[in-house]
Amino acid sequence: MNNDKLFELIDSTDVGSYGIYYRDAVAIAKRNSFGTLECIEDAFKYGFVKGQRAEKAKQARKRRGTV
């Protein structure tokens, strides 16, 4: 995927209630002394964890029949 398409996809993504909170973004930045690459890695991992939580919640709702 080229960069233009990647950023179009990123910009068009609706994360709903699974977005990063400001306090979490600041914590990531402070942890990495505001270093760009380390922040990117931590932000990616943060998003991955949030995605796992979202999927787990979706599966739980599905089991309960509320989806």
DRENBABA-114620 format. One record per residue: residue number from 1; chain; x, y, z of N, C-alpha, C in turn; residue in one letter. Coordinates in steps of 0.05 Angstrom, whole numbers, plus 5000, padded with zeros to 4 digits. Each point is the difference from the previous one (the first is absolute). Layout:
REM residues N
+-----+------+------+------+------+-------+-------+-------+------+------+------+------+
| pos | unit | n_c1 | n_c2 | n_c3 | ca_c1 | ca_c2 | ca_c3 | c_c1 | c_c2 | c_c3 | code |
+-----+------+------+------+------+-------+-------+-------+------+------+------+------+
| NUM |    A |    X |    Y |    Z |     X |     Y |     Z |    X |    Y |    Z |    A |
...
+-----+------+------+------+------+-------+-------+-------+------+------+------+------+
//
This chain:
REM residues 67
+-----+------+------+------+------+-------+-------+-------+------+------+------+------+
| pos | unit | n_c1 | n_c2 | n_c3 | ca_c1 | ca_c2 | ca_c3 | c_c1 | c_c2 | c_c3 | code |
+-----+------+------+------+------+-------+-------+-------+------+------+------+------+
|   1 |    A | 5017 | 4977 | 5000 |  4983 |  5023 |  5000 | 5018 | 5025 | 5000 |    M |
|   2 |    A | 4994 | 5018 | 4982 |  5017 |  5024 |  5000 | 4991 | 5019 | 5022 |    N |
|   3 |    A | 5017 | 5020 | 5006 |  4995 |  5017 |  5023 | 4975 | 5016 | 4998 |    N |
|   4 |    A | 4993 | 5010 | 4976 |  4976 |  5016 |  4996 | 4975 | 4983 | 5007 |    D |
|   5 |    A | 4999 | 4976 | 4991 |  4977 |  4982 |  5006 | 4999 | 4993 | 5029 |    K |
|   6 |    A | 5024 | 4996 | 5012 |  5001 |  4993 |  5028 | 4989 | 5023 | 5017 |    L |
|   7 |    A | 5008 | 5025 | 4994 |  4990 |  5022 |  5016 | 4971 | 5006 | 4994 |    F |
|   8 |    A | 4990 | 4995 | 4976 |  4972 |  5003 |  4994 | 4984 | 4980 | 5017 |    E |
|   9 |    A | 5010 | 4976 | 5002 |  4987 |  4979 |  5016 | 5000 | 5008 | 5030 |    L |
|  10 |    A | 5023 | 5009 | 5009 |  5002 |  5009 |  5028 | 4980 | 5023 | 5006 |    I |
|  11 |    A | 5000 | 5020 | 4982 |  4983 |  5023 |  5004 | 4970 | 4993 | 4998 |    D |
|  12 |    A | 4993 | 4980 | 4985 |  4972 |  4993 |  4997 | 4990 | 4980 | 5021 |    S |
|  13 |    A | 5017 | 4991 | 5017 |  4993 |  4979 |  5020 | 4986 | 5013 | 5023 |    T |
|  14 |    A | 4976 | 4989 | 5006 |  4984 |  5009 |  5023 | 5005 | 4981 | 5023 |    D |
|  15 |    A | 5015 | 5008 | 5020 |  5007 |  4982 |  5022 | 4978 | 4999 | 5022 |    V |
|  16 |    A | 4980 | 5016 | 4997 |  4978 |  5000 |  5019 | 5011 | 5006 | 5028 |    G |
|  17 |    A | 4992 | 4984 | 5019 |  5009 |  5004 |  5028 | 5027 | 4987 | 5006 |    S |
|  18 |    A | 5013 | 4990 | 4979 |  5026 |  4986 |  5004 | 5024 | 5018 | 4993 |    Y |
|  19 |    A | 4996 | 5026 | 4998 |  5022 |  5018 |  4994 | 5019 | 5003 | 5023 |    G |
|  20 |    A | 5022 | 5012 | 4995 |  5020 |  5005 |  5022 | 4992 | 5024 | 5016 |    I |
|  21 |    A | 5000 | 4998 | 5025 |  4994 |  5022 |  5018 | 5025 | 5019 | 5001 |    Y |
|  22 |    A | 4995 | 5025 | 5004 |  5022 |  5020 |  5002 | 5019 | 4992 | 5022 |    Y |
|  23 |    A | 4990 | 4992 | 5022 |  5017 |  4993 |  5023 | 5018 | 4976 | 4993 |    R |
|  24 |    A | 4990 | 4981 | 4984 |  5016 |  4977 |  4992 | 5021 | 5009 | 4980 |    D |
|  25 |    A | 4993 | 5018 | 4982 |  5020 |  5010 |  4980 | 5022 | 5014 | 5014 |    A |
|  26 |    A | 4993 | 5016 | 5020 |  5021 |  5015 |  5015 | 5017 | 4980 | 5016 |    V |
|  27 |    A | 4988 | 4980 | 5012 |  5016 |  4980 |  5015 | 5019 | 4986 | 4981 |    A |
|  28 |    A | 4992 | 4993 | 4976 |  5017 |  4987 |  4981 | 5023 | 5018 | 4992 |    I |
|  29 |    A | 4994 | 5025 | 4995 |  5020 |  5020 |  4992 | 5020 | 5004 | 5023 |    A |
|  30 |    A | 4991 | 5003 | 5024 |  5018 |  5004 |  5023 | 5017 | 4975 | 5005 |    K |
|  31 |    A | 4989 | 4977 | 4997 |  5015 |  4975 |  5004 | 5024 | 4999 | 4982 |    R |
|  32 |    A | 4996 | 5010 | 4976 |  5021 |  4998 |  4979 | 5015 | 5026 | 4996 |    N |
|  33 |    A | 4998 | 5018 | 5020 |  5013 |  5026 |  4998 | 4994 | 5014 | 4974 |    S |
|  34 |    A | 4975 | 4996 | 4991 |  4990 |  5013 |  4975 | 5016 | 4991 | 4975 |    F |
|  35 |    A | 5014 | 4977 | 5002 |  5014 |  4989 |  4976 | 4980 | 4988 | 4981 |    G |
|  36 |    A | 5003 | 5008 | 4975 |  4980 |  4993 |  4979 | 4996 | 4970 | 4996 |    T |
|  37 |    A | 5021 | 4986 | 4995 |  4997 |  4971 |  4993 | 4990 | 4984 | 5023 |    L |
|  38 |    A | 5010 | 5006 | 5024 |  4990 |  4985 |  5023 | 4970 | 5006 | 5005 |    E |
|  39 |    A | 4992 | 5025 | 4996 |  4972 |  5007 |  5004 | 4983 | 4986 | 4979 |    C |
|  40 |    A | 5009 | 4998 | 4976 |  4985 |  4986 |  4979 | 4996 | 4971 | 5007 |    I |
|  41 |    A | 5021 | 4988 | 5010 |  4999 |  4971 |  5007 | 4980 | 4996 | 5023 |    E |
|  42 |    A | 5002 | 5017 | 5021 |  4982 |  4997 |  5022 | 4971 | 5007 | 4992 |    D |
|  43 |    A | 4996 | 5020 | 4983 |  4973 |  5006 |  4991 | 4988 | 4977 | 4984 |    A |
|  44 |    A | 5016 | 4987 | 4983 |  4991 |  4977 |  4985 | 4992 | 4978 | 5019 |    F |
|  45 |    A | 5016 | 4994 | 5020 |  4994 |  4979 |  5019 | 4975 | 5007 | 5016 |    K |
|  46 |    A | 4997 | 5026 | 5007 |  4976 |  5009 |  5014 | 4975 | 4994 | 4983 |    Y |
|  47 |    A | 5002 | 5007 | 4974 |  4977 |  4995 |  4982 | 4994 | 4970 | 4997 |    G |
|  48 |    A | 5021 | 4984 | 5000 |  4997 |  4972 |  4998 | 4985 | 4989 | 5024 |    F |
|  49 |    A | 5008 | 5009 | 5024 |  4987 |  4991 |  5025 | 4971 | 5009 | 5000 |    V |
|  50 |    A | 4995 | 5025 | 4991 |  4972 |  5010 |  4999 | 4984 | 4983 | 4981 |    K |
|  51 |    A | 5012 | 4992 | 4977 |  4986 |  4983 |  4981 | 4993 | 4973 | 5011 |    G |
|  52 |    A | 5019 | 4989 | 5016 |  4995 |  4974 |  5012 | 4977 | 5002 | 5020 |    Q |
|  53 |    A | 5000 | 5022 | 5016 |  4978 |  5004 |  5019 | 4974 | 5003 | 4986 |    R |
|  54 |    A | 5000 | 5015 | 4978 |  4975 |  5004 |  4985 | 4989 | 4973 | 4989 |    A |
|  55 |    A | 5018 | 4984 | 4990 |  4992 |  4974 |  4989 | 4990 | 4982 | 5023 |    E |
|  56 |    A | 5013 | 5000 | 5022 |  4991 |  4984 |  5023 | 4973 | 5009 | 5009 |    K |
|  57 |    A | 4995 | 5026 | 5001 |  4974 |  5010 |  5008 | 4978 | 4993 | 4980 |    A |
|  58 |    A | 5008 | 5001 | 4974 |  4981 |  4992 |  4979 | 4992 | 4971 | 5002 |    K |
|  59 |    A | 5020 | 4983 | 5006 |  4994 |  4971 |  5003 | 4983 | 4995 | 5024 |    Q |
|  60 |    A | 5005 | 5015 | 5022 |  4983 |  4996 |  5024 | 4971 | 5009 | 4994 |    A |
|  61 |    A | 4997 | 5022 | 4986 |  4973 |  5009 |  4993 | 4986 | 4979 | 4982 |    R |
|  62 |    A | 5016 | 4989 | 4982 |  4989 |  4980 |  4982 | 4990 | 4975 | 5015 |    K |
|  63 |    A | 5016 | 4992 | 5020 |  4992 |  4977 |  5017 | 4975 | 5005 | 5016 |    R |
|  64 |    A | 4997 | 5026 | 5008 |  4976 |  5008 |  5016 | 4977 | 5005 | 4981 |    R |
|  65 |    A | 5005 | 5001 | 4974 |  4978 |  5006 |  4981 | 4992 | 5029 | 4999 |    G |
|  66 |    A | 5019 | 5018 | 5006 |  4994 |  5029 |  4999 | 5012 | 5014 | 4977 |    T |
|  67 |    A | 5010 | 4985 | 4980 |  5012 |  5012 |  4976 | 4980 | 4999 | 4978 |    V |
+-----+------+------+------+------+-------+-------+-------+------+------+------+------+
//
